[in-house]
Amino acid sequence: MRVAGTLRLQPGRDRSLQRRHPWVFSGAVDRVDGDPAPGANVLVRAHDGTELGWAAYSPESQIWARMWTFDPTERPDAALVAGRVAAAAGRRDALLGSGDTDSARLVFSEADGVPGLVADRYGDTVVCQLTTAGAEAWSEVLADALAALPGVRCVHERSDADVRSREGLAPRTGTLRGPAPSPDLVAHERGFRFVVDAEGGHKTGFYLDQRDSRRAVEYWAADRRVLNVFSYTGAFSVIAAARGAHSVLSIDSSGPALEAARRSGALNSVDVGDLMEADTFTALRGLRDRARQFDLVLLDPPKLAANDRQVDKASRAYKDLNLLALKLLAPGGALMTWSCSGAVSADLFQKIVAGAAVDAGRTARIVDRLHQPGDHPVPLAFPEAEYLKGLVLEVE
Ligand code: SAH
């Protein structure tokens, strides 16, 4: 492939790339030479002309280029891109071979050296999202690489995330290779079976990133009155019910998600409990006004801060939610609370929850911390990959 263009950086702006951070922001660029198309390979040079490596050009995004390689002699081509996918999938072999599960995130974007590609495997089905111009340019190669993985029968695309618009890309969904995903698709995990709605569900259909948290819920649920707030398809609820919860109430604003929760209950031969289709803020206030009490509250809201500018507003929402949840806890109860906003650090999240406890007049102790699992890795050079954190609190 010929050189489509060259980005020359402002003086001093090569520092983060020297540390192998993969993003080039628009403000760091001094000059674009050539006329690179969105997604094309561009050679990135320091101000003094030193070649720093090759990146995918994304002129519509704040992030103008995402590095494919820090080796200027290694040209990004189909072999490199396909090799990255195969290597990333190979790093999940231990997890998928453990017998614990048949479902894992195979490729986690920059964290696996494939900027803009998320690929989640559920048994023989891969559901992928392409979110950047660079990934878009290689979409056929990516689809072939995913379809070539051992045991994969179907590759389905769910490129309908909002972030695509920031790259000037229209939403797109559909089956790329093999048959359409089965309507009976499930994720198997430590004896449980969870409904995966690959075509209509959130993201790729299931929250693989809460795998370690699901194990924690298994530990905490027995004999408790459980409230699962933002339940989605009820994975936590099924586990709680199966592990001897006294009762389970799930709240979500999505009717189809709650319907999937009912199906997941049946698949696991448990009564998944009460399902409430409602807005959380209203529902929690209603439970408080009726003086309902629970012994375990699970609070896993959607991403409330999409970027740094939204952190203050999101912090207030996290505090409100945690305050309401703490008020519903019986003495000696436990709160499991998460934030999946990358812009809200683990430190800040703990401070927000601490503030909520003060306002609720409750004394609480952290007894466990929860994280995204290892198939959602965090490169040392790219800490932005870390987004999910949770606290388990025992409340007096
Ligand atoms: N804990 C779930 C994932 C939760 S994702 C799991 O492990 O599978 C967040 C959920 O919040 C989604 O299902 C979404 O439908 C729901 N949601 C978003 N805003 C909401 C609101 N205001 N009230 C109730 N539910 C909401």
Residues whose N, C-alpha, C, O or C-beta is under 5 A from the ligand:
A	BS01	SAH	Y207 Q210 F230 S231 Y232 T233 A235 I251 D252 S253 S254 A257 A278 D279 T280 D300 P301 P302
